[in-house]
Amino acid sequence: MRSAPTILHLDMDAFFAAAEQAAKPSLRGKPVVVGGLGPRGVVSTASYEARRFGVHSAMPMAQARRLAPNAAYLVPRFALYRAVSEQVMELLGRLSPLVEPLSLDEAFVDLEAGGSADDTASALAAGERLRGDIRAVTGLSGSVGLAGSKMLAKIGSEQAKPDGLVLIEPGTERALLGPMPVRTLPGVGPATGDHLRRAGMTTVAELAEAGEDELVRLLGKAHGASLYRMALGRDDRAVVSERDAKSVSVEDTFDVDLHDRVRVRTEVDRLADRCVERLRAAGRSGRTVVLKVRRYDFSTLTRSETLRGPTDDPGVVREAAGRLLESVDTTGGVRLLGVGVTGLADFTQEDLFAQAAAEESAAAPHAPADEREREPLGAGAAGTAGAASGGVVGVGTAVPGGAGSGGGPVEVPEAPAERRFPAGHDVRHREFGAGWVQGSGVRRVTVRFEEPGSAPGRVRTFWADDPDLELSEPLPLVPAVAGQSSWPASRPKSRSESRSDSDAGRSGDSGSGRARP
């Protein structure tokens, strides 16, 4: 325990929703909910205006809509959130080399290690300066807690919300923690809290009075001893600048239960590919493939298979996940699927059998059209099948004896699929400039044309295939200083990456939704 409050905890206020309000002037001061927009979507973040109606994170989106029917409901834009997070983490790095990020919007900082503070006055000055810098650079607010330990610094930032600073003087820990509920302490979840309540302990002071022996008897040696130390305000955990990831995983919740076994296998393959993309983006490989299946009755099954060595080969991960799926009964319906990789390593041990199979497949002649690469029937404007010479042919395939071909094959043009415009995402129109998607559906897109820092803009509706309307990159929340960029150099640039971010962050949404400001 430190004698000075030199550990800082920063927690951005309603981060996703606040970023959306800063980017969309018409939403400022209004309830905003970010998350999956499908029937089984989940709230990621709610603005403080929406929280007044009872909306909170991890709530089913359907329940949120009942509580706040007039709120704006938006799909997450992780490209924007990551860019803003990089700006915030850069400011934290100026305070100290020891910065421990917990998420995009939360981090611990060891002020003493960076020479930014060594007593109460200097710690308070550093915290206030950080809050001002964050607002100047990002236009957003963050709450700061200062204390002699990580646990108390985090409690301080919670008390400071929104947009405040709380400093907990070393030596006052017991008096502060005593009346707080046991759920305040790290590691006390609903189950442990209920267990302690049945034992007659509802406050932190009652935990301290019970003694270490009693807590060990109730919770086990490791958990009981740790909880007793925290009840006394003792926490000697150090700020760690690098936290090694233990696994990489992706999952999707489906709006309608999947019953078709072929469709389930297709979704598993897709999730395996996305998982490997994240694995490679992190420069890692993994040895154990994990499959998660949540069935129609909410029962959740997990299966895993350990490979002979670490891999980042999508074919290997797909095959392993497919083998795991064979051992799971999905006849009643599947509501959620997930694929993950654990046992991470910084090197890859090639699977010789998979490599040989890939080489053999590459050497073999391919059919003119791979059925797996065709769009499903009903997708796009014209589907994927058409009649010719009494048969059915796939879009993009050659039709023998077509007109004007002299008897040779004629290529049937592939019908373009309808473009997706997720609610809340950035667009740019050749005539009207920058805006964001207020809603989409029935081949139409409704756009509000406004930018960060502008006045609330006008709303216009376009056809989804309008060539003048395109998805675009998020704009900086604060205009750049002359000659400087508002975004960090590592900000994602490609539109395709922005689209994949929206897919990854749907929080259980399998389709696009409509924003309702």
N, C-alpha and C positions, 0 to 999 in steps of 0.2 A: 504494500500500500504506500502511496506517495504522500508526502507532506504538503504538496502543492497541487492544485487542480490543473495539471498539465496534460491530461488526456481529453481530447475533444471528440465529440460525436456529432456528425452532421446528418440531418435527415431532411431532404427536400420536402416541401409541403405539397401534398396531393400531386405528385410530380407529373404523371401522365396527363391528368386533367388540367393542371395549371399550364403545362406547355401548350395544350390545345387552346386554352383560353387566350394565351399570349399570342398565338399564331392567328387566331380568328377573332378580330375585334367585336363582331356581333355576338359572341358568346361570353364576353367578359361580364362578370357579375351574375351570370345565369347558371342554373344547374347543368353540369356536364358529367356524363358517365362514359367511361372507356372500358371496352371489353369485347367479348364475343357476342355477336348480335343474333345468333341463331336461337332456336327454342331452348337449347341446352347450354347456351353461353353463360359465362360467369363474369362478374364485374371485376376488372383489374384495379381501377381507381375511380373514385367519385370525388368531384369537387366539393368544397365545403358547403356550397349552396345546395348541392344534392344531398349531402349528409343530413341537412336539417329535415329532410323528408324520411330519414331512416335508412337511406341507401349506404352500403359500405362494401368494401372489397370482399371478394370470395362469396358474395351473395349471388344466387341465381339471377340471371338477367331478366327472366320473366317476372320475378318478384319485384325487382327494381322498377320495371315499367309500370307495375301496379301502384307502387308507392309514389313515383314521380313520372307521371305519364307525359308531362310537357318538357322533360329534360332533353338535352341533345345527346343522342347515343352514337358513339363513334368507335370505329375499328382502331386498334393501336397502330401507331406509326413508329416502329422501333428505330428506323433510320434517324428520325428527328430526336428521339430520346437518347440514343447513343451519342449523337453529336453534341447535345447539350451536356450530357454526362461527362464527356471528354473535356469540355470546357471547365466544368466544376472540379474534376479530378486534377486538372492542371493547376488550378488555384490552390488546391490542397497540397499539391507537390511543392509549391513555393513556401509553404509553412514548415514542411518537414520531409525528410526522405522516407520516413516511416508512415505510410498511408495504407490502411487496410480496407479496401473496398468490400462491402457486403452485398451490394447490388448496384444498379445504375444510379440510384438516388441516395445512397447511404454509405457512410465510411467512418472509420476511426482514424484519428491523427495523433501521433505522439509529438506534442509541441516542444517538449524538452529536448528530444533528439535532434530537432532542427534548430535549436537555439531561439525559437520564437517566444518562449515563455519559461520562467523559472519561479514565478510566484503568482499570487492571486491577481494583482494589478496587471501584470503583463499578459496573463492568460485571458483576462477579460478584454483587454485591448485587442488581442489577436482574434478572439471570437467575434467581436463587433466589426473589426476590419474585414474579416472573411465574409460576413453577412452582407456588408456593403459592396464588396467586390463581386459577389455572386449576383446581386441585383443589377449592378452596372453592366456586367458581361452578358448575362442571360435574360435579364428582365424578370426572373423568378425569385421566390423567397425560400429560405431554408431556415430550419430551427436548429439551434446549437445547444449542446449540453457540455459542461466542463466539470470535471471531477478528478479525483485521484485514482480512479479505476474505470475500466471499460463498462462494467455493469452500471455504475452510478452515472457515468456520462450519458449512457443511453437512456436511463430513467430521466435525467435532466432534460434531454432533447424532447422526450415525450411530454414533459410538463410544460415545455416552452412553446409547444404548437398552438396556433400557427404563427410563424414569423416572429419568433422570440429567442431569448437566450436565458438559460438558467445555469448558475454556477453553484455547485454544491461544495461547501468548504470541508476539507478533510477534518474529521473529528465529529462531524454532525451526522454521520451515516446512520447510527442506530436510531436516533430520534426521528430522522426522516423516514426510514423504512418501516418502523414499528407499526403504525396504523394502516399501512398499505395491504391490500389483499395478497394472498400467497401467489396468485397468478402473475404478479409483477416480476417475480424472480425468473431468470432464465432457466429453462428446463422444466418449468411447471406448466404442463398443458392441461386440457380438460380432464383427462383420466386421472393424472396425479393430483390435480386440484380437488377432484371429487373424492379421491381416496383420503386426502388430508382432511377434508371437511367432515367425512364420516368419523374421523378420529378426533374431531373437535378442534381442528386448527384451521382458522380462516384468515388470520392476519400474520404478517411476518413476525411481529412480536411474540405471538403464540408459538411459532416455530422455534424461536430462540429460547423461549422458556421451556419447551419440551425437552431440549437437550439433544446432543448428538446421538446418544445410544438409542433413544426412542425413534429418531428419524431413520437410523440404520435398520432398526427392527422393522419399520414400516416399509421402507423403500429399497433396502439393500445397502451394502457397504459403500459402494462408490457414489451412488446418487444421494444417499442420506447424508454422508459426510460432506459432500459438495454443497448440498442445500443448507446445511447448518452453517457452514462458513459464510455463504452469501447472506443468510439471515442476520448474521453479525456485521454485515457490511464489508466482509473481507473478499477481495477479488484481486489476485495477483497476476492475472493473465496479461501477457505482453501484447502490444500492437505488432502484428506481423504484416510485413509489406507484401508478401506473396503467399497466396493461398492456393495450394495445388488442387485442381479439380479431381474428383474421384470417379466421375462418370459423365457421360454425355447421353442425352436421351431426348426423344420427341414423342408426343402423343396427340391424338385427336379424339374429340367426342363428337359423335354423329347425331344429327338432328332426328334421324329415324333409325331404329335398330337395324343392323345388317343381318340378314338371314342367308343370303346366297354365299355359299362357301367360296366360290370363285371370286366374288367381290371382296370378301374378307382377305383372301390371299393377296389380291391386287393392292389393297390398302396397306397390308403388312410390307409388301415390297416397296411401296412408295415411302412409307415411314422409314424403312431401312436406308433408302437412298438419302433422305433428308438427314438422318442421323449421321451417316458417313460424311455428308457435306459439312456438318458442324464439326465433326471429328477432324477432318482435314483442315478446316479453317483454323482450328486451334493447334495445328501441327502435331497432333497426337495419333496414336493407334491404340487399339484395345484388344484384350484377349477373351473376355467373356461377353456373350451376346445375351440380352435379357428381353423377353417378350412379356408384355402386360396386357391382359384381356379382362375387361369389365363386362359382365354379361347383363342380360335384360333385368335380372333380379338384384342388381348391384353387387353381386358376389364378384370378387376380384381374384383372378388367378395370375400367378407369376411363374414363368419358366425360364431357365437359364442353361446355357451350354458353354463350356470353356473350350476354346480352340487350342491347337498345339503351340501357337505363338501369337503375338500381337499382330493385328492386321488393320488396314484402312481400305480394304478392297470391298466395294459395294456388292459385288457378286457373292463374296464369302459371307458377308453379313446377311444378305437376302436369303441365301441357302440355309444358314443356321436358323434364322427367324422362321423360315418356312418349316423346317423340321420341328421346331418347338410348337408351331401352330398345330401340327398333326396330332399332338398329344392333348389338345384342348377340345372339349365338346362345345361347339358354337350353335347347335341346332335351335336353341331357344331364342337366339338373337344376341347381337353384340352392340353395346352402346359406346364403348371406348376401346381403342387399341393404342399400344405404345411399344416402341422399340428403343432399346438403350444398349450402350457398350460400357463395360466397367473394366477394371484391371488395366488402366491406361499406362502407356509407355511413350517414350520419345522416339522409338524406332519401330520398324515394321519387319516382321518375319514373314516372307512370302509363303503363301499356301501353294505348294508345288502342284497338288492335284487340281486346284482351281485354276492355276495358271495354265496347266496343260489343257484343261477343258476349254479355256478361253482361246488358246492358240488353235485348237482343233476347230472350234466354232468359227474363228476368223478365216480359216483355210477352206471351210466348207462352202459350197455355192449357196447363195441365199435365194429365197423365193422372191418374186417380183414385189410382193407387198406383205409385210409382217402384220398379221392380224392384231397383234398387241399394240401396234403403233397407230392403228386407225382410231378415229374418234368414235365413241359409242353412238348408237342410233339416237337421233334426236338432238345431238349436240350441234351447236352452231346454227346457221341460217337454213341449211338444207339437209342436215343429217349426214350420214356417211354412205348411204347406199342409193343406187339408182338402177333402173331396169335398162338393159341393152341386149338385143338379140335373144330375148326371152329369158335372160338370166339376171342375176344381181351382181353388181360390181362395186368395189370400194371406191370412194373419192380419191382421185389422184392416180388411179390405175389406168392401164391402156385398154381401149375398146377396139377390137378388131373390126376392120372394114368401115371405119367412120367416114363421114362425108368429107370430101376434099382431100382424102388421104391417099388416093390411088390404091386402095385396098390394104394399106398398111395400118398399123396401130395409131390411134389418136389419143392423146393425153387428155383426160377429163380434168378440168381445172378444179382445184380444191376450194370448197366454199369457206370463206373466212369465218372463224368463230366469233361470236359477239364479245366485244371487249368488256372487261370487268372494271368498274369504277367503285372501289370500296368507299363507304361513307366516311367522310372526314379527310380523305387523302387529297394531296395537292394535284392540281391540274393547271394547264396553261392553254389559253385560247389565242389563236393568231391575232384576233381583233381586240378582244377584251382583256387580255393579259392574264395575270396570275389569279387563282381562286382555289376553292376547295369544294369537294363533292358534298352537297347537302343531302342528296338522296339519289338512288338509282333503281331502275326496274322497268319492265315492259319496254325494253330497248330505248329507254330515255334516261338522261342524266341531268339532274338539277344542280347547278353550280352557283355558289355565292362568290362574287368577285371582290376580294379584299385581301390585304396583306398585313403582316405584323406592323403595327404603328399607324395604319391608315384608319379612316373612319369606317363604320359598318358599311358594307357594300351591297350592291343590287344583286338580285337573284334572276337567273335565266335558265331555261331548259333547252337541251339539245338532244338530237338523236345520238345513240351510243356509238354509231359508226361515223360520226362527223369527223372528217379528216383534219379539221382545224383545232380539234380538242385532243389533248394528249396528257397522260399522267406526267408529273414532273417531280423534281427533287424538292424537299422541304426548304423553305426560305429561312434565313437566320432570324431568330426572335428579336435580336437587337441589330440595327444597321451597323455595317462595318465602318471603322474609322478609316479615313482617307488613306489609301495605300496599303491597307491591311485587310486580311480576310476575317470574317466573323466566325468561321468554322475552323476547328483544328485540321491540320493537314491530312489526318487519317480518316476524315469523314467519308462514308460510303458515297460513291459517285454514280453508280449505274442504276438505271431505272429497274432493271431486272432484279437487282439486290433488294431494292425498296419493295418490290412486289413480293419477293420471297419472305421478307420480314413480316409483311402483313399476313401471309399465310401462317408463319410460325407463331404469330402472336394472337391468333384468333380466339384463344382461350376457350376452345370447345365449339367454335363457330364453324360450320361447314358451308356457309354461303354468305353472300353479301347482305347487308341490312340497309336500313334507311335512317339517316340522321333526322332528328326531330327537334330543331331549336325552337 
